[in-house]
């Protein structure tokens, strides 16, 4: 089953954690000094927040899948639609190990399709997205943003 993913850059992680904990009536499933994540069933969403970028707001959206076959299906649909994807295998970002396929939609919004297959002890950094792909969640400086 697929799960909608939203990643929001926030100016103050503590205030944001308090807000979303009340909103969802649940504590985050992952809580770090610069990152938090809720894996909710109602609504079925993976909501992540971080204070790693300078710009606040929606960093990217995506679809989390349960297995590599679902990821391959989504990535192949994007390619069939004529979109250029950035595929990543065994990447570490957002305190997780994942395989990913990134695309930028027609409105310039970055979409991440991903399969997570493990946890990581550090936030991680991935290879940089092409300049036209915009920023990504693993960005931590004003330098070119890295994929998440």
N, C-alpha and C positions, 0 to 999 in steps of 0.2 A: 504494500500500500504506500502511496506517495504522501508526502507531508509538505505543505507550503512553508517556505523559509523566508524570513525577513531579517535583515541585519540593519540596525539603526546605530549611527554614531551619535553619542551623547556627550554633552559638556561635563557632566558630573555623574560618575558611575554610581555613587552611593544614593544620590537622590533618585536616579532612574531605577535602580534596583528596588527601592522602597515603593515607588509608584507602580511598577509592573507587578510586584508582589501583591499589592492590594488589588490591582485590577484583575489579576488572574486568580487571586485567593490561593496562591501557592508560592513557595520559595523557588528560586532558580535551581535547576538540576546541576548546573556548573556555575561556580562563583569564584572569580579571581579578582585581583586588584584593578584590572583594566578591562574585564570582560565578564559577562553573565549570559546564561542561556536557559530558556524554559522549553522543555519538550512536552507540549500540552496535547491532550487528547480531545478537549472540548474548549475551543476549536482545535482541530488537528493542525498544529503549527509548531515550527521550530523558530522561536523568536530569540535572536541574539542581539546584545547591545555591547558596545565597546567605546572606550574613550581614547582610542589609538590614533584617530585622524583629527585634523584641525576643523574640518567642515562638519556641522551637525546635520542630522536628518537621515533619510533613507540612504544607506550606502549601496545596497543591492538587494535583490529579491531572488528567489530560487525555488527549486523543487528538490527535496531530499527523497531518495529512493531506498528501498530495502535490500537491493542486491545489484551486482554488476550488470546483469542482463537488462534490468530496467534502465540503468544509466546508459547502456549502449543503445537502447531503443530511443530514448529521448535525444541523445546526441545525433543519432542517425536521422531523426525527424528534422532537427535543426539544419543539418547539412542538406537534406532533401529540399528544404524550403529555400535553399540558396544562401544560407547564412554562413559566415566564417566563424568557426569555433576555435577556442583554445582548449585543448584537451590536456589534462594533467593526471599522471598516475603516481600513487604513493606520495602525495604531497602532505606536508604538515602545516596546518594553519588553524587558528581559533581553538587551540588546545586539542586538536583532533587530527587523525590520519585519514585521508580521503583520496578517492579518485574523483575527478571533476571534469566538466565540460562547461566552458564559459561562452556566452554570446551577448552581444548588445542588440537590443530590440530597435525597432524603427523610431522610437521616441528617445533613444539614447540611454535607456535604462539597462543596467547590467543584470543579466540573469545567470545564476549559478545552478547547474544541475549536478548533484553529487551523491556519492555513496560513501558513508563513513564506516571504516572498518577497524577503528582503534582510537585510543586516547593518546594524548601527548602531554608531556610535562612543561612544554614551552609553547608560547603563542605561535611561533613559526612564521616563516616568510616563504613565498613561492616566487617562481619566475615572473617577471614583469609582463603585464598584458600589453598588447600593442597600444600605441598612443590613442587611437580612435576608440579603444574600449573603455576609457575613463578610469576612475579610481577603483580601489578594491578594499576589502575589509582588513587586509593585513598591513595596510599603510600605516606608518608611524612617523613620517616626516614629510617635509614639503618636497622631497625628492620624488621622482616618478613612483607612482603607486605600484604595489605588488599584488598579485592575485591572491585570493583567499578561497 
